[in-house]
Amino acid sequence: MSTKKIAVLIGSLRKDSFNRKLAHFLVQSAPAPLQLEIVEIGDLPMYNEDLETANAPASWTEIRKKIAACDGLLFLTPEYNRSVPAALKNVLDVGSRPWGQNVWNGKPAAVISLSLGALGGFGANHHLRQSLTCLNVPVLQQPEAYIGNAPSFFDDKGNFVKEDTKEFLTSFMQAFAAWVDKFSAN
């Protein structure tokens, strides 16, 4: 298998967020052939069709190019009010416009929700999957990744410390690598 470039999109904008810590762990431990790169979404202006002109925000153009150039997508999200954070929904809107130029189209994806609560971001995970379906993004169906009690997974330096969950994430990422390969063969 050739190297597959994966855009990692993190729903939490907090510098020290648990989802960001998990993203860094996954970047470092991703199986070959996946090459993960965090794509920052926090500085994107909120999508407004009135701004979709020849002088659209440069950050919109840049993020669209980054997503178009990747082979797959990995979303990490907390749960805010039983849904995804606004920044994550915004990047989906920015990348799906203007009409007919959806950069998400056909890109294989996986979703991991990591939250403080016991449900592991179940609501956010499924809301995100619903939006991705509308954008024609095939999302890895199994295994699903809902990880609750986020603070217990990291030490005071931000290192991921739960061995049994590391094993699960290893198998999850291997399944994701096979999922990406399946779609790149088409």
N, C-alpha and C positions, 0 to 999 in steps of 0.2 A: 504494500500500500504506500502511496505517496503521502507526503505531509499534507495535512488538512488544517487550514487556518480557521480557527474558531474565535468569533467575537464573543466576549464575556460581558454581559450587560447586568449591572448591579442596581437593583431598585432603591436601596438605601443610599442616600447622599452623605450620611454622616461619615466623617473621616475615619473614625474608629469603629465602624459598624461591624456587627458579627458577619453579615453577608460579605462584606469586603474582606474580612479575615479569611472566611471560607474560600472566597475567590482566589486569594493569594496562595492558599494551600493547594487548590486545584491546579492553578497555573504551574506550580512547582512539581506536582505529582501526576500530571496528566500522562496517560499512556501514549506511546507511539501509535499511530502517526499524528495524534492531535497536538497542535501548537496553539495554546490559548493566549489571547491578548485581551486585557481589560480595555473596553471602549468606554470612555467617560461620557456621561449623559447629563451631568448636573448643570452645565452652562448653556444648554439649549434654550432659546426663547420658546415660550409656549406656542404651540402651533396656532396660527391664525392665517386663514387663507388670504386675507388682505395683504400679507407680507410675501406671498408667493408671486413675486415679480422677477424681472431681470436682476434686481438687487436684493434677492432673498437673503436672509442672514447667512453669513459665511459658514457658521457652525452647522447649519442644516445641510449645506452642500458637502461639507467635510464628512459628516456622519453618514450621509447617503453613500458617499464613495467608499467609506470603510466597510459598511455593511454589504454593498454590492461586491466588494473584493473578497469577502470571506466565503468559506465553504460550509459553515455551520454556525449555529448560535447556541450559547449557553446562558440562560437567564437565572439569576439568583435574586430572590425577592423576600422581603419581610411581608408581613400582613398588616395593613393599615385599614381599620374599620371594615374588615372582612373582604378587602380587595387589595389591589396593587397600589403602590405609591404613585403619585401624580407624575413624577419624572419618568417612570417606566412607561406609563400610558402615553405620555407626550412623545417619547422617542418612537413609539410605534406609529403614532399619528404622523410625525415628521417624515418617517421613512416610507410611509404608504402614499404620500402625496408628492407632486400633483397627480391627479387622477390618471391612471394608466401607467404610472412609473413606480410601482410598488417594489422597493429594493428587498423586501422580505420574501417575496414570492418564490416558493419552492425550496427555500433553504431549510435543511433539517435542523431541528432544535431539541433542546432538553430544558426542563424547568426543575429547579431546586428551590423549595421554600424553606426558610430558616427563620424561626421566630422565638420570642420569649415564652409563648404559651405552649400548652400541652398538645394542641392540635397541629403544631408545626406549620402554620400558614396554609392550611388546607383551602380556605376560601380564596386567598390570593392566588394560589397555585391554579385553581380551577378557573378563576376569572381571567387569568393570563392565558390559559389554554384556549378559552373561548375567543379572545381577541385574536390569538395566533391562527385559529382555524379560519376566521374571517379573512385573514391576510394570506391564506394558502401556505401556511408554514406547517409542515408535517412534524408533529411533536412526538418524541419518544413516549410510548405508552407504558412500557414496563421495563425496568422497575420504576415506580413512582418514588419521589423523594420529598417527604414532609418531615422536617427535622425540628423538633420542639426543644424547649429548655436551652436555648442557644448559649447562655453564659457558661454552662457547665462543660462546653466543648473546647474551651480555650484557657490557656494558663495566663498569668499576668503579663506575659510578653506577647500574647496574641497567637501563640503556637497552638495548633490543633492537637488535642491530647487524647481523645476517645478512640481507643484501638478498635473496638467493635464497629464503630461508625466509620473509621478509616477503611475497614474491610468492605463495608457496604458501599462507600463512595468509590472504592476501587472497582467493584463489580458494576456499579452504576456507570462509571466513566468508560469501562470496557464495552458495555452495552451501547453507550452513546457513540463510541468510535465505530462500532459495527453499523449503527443507524446512519451515521454520516457517510460511511463507505457505501452503504446500500443506495443512497440517493446520488452519490457522485458517479456511480456506475451507470446511471440512467442517462 
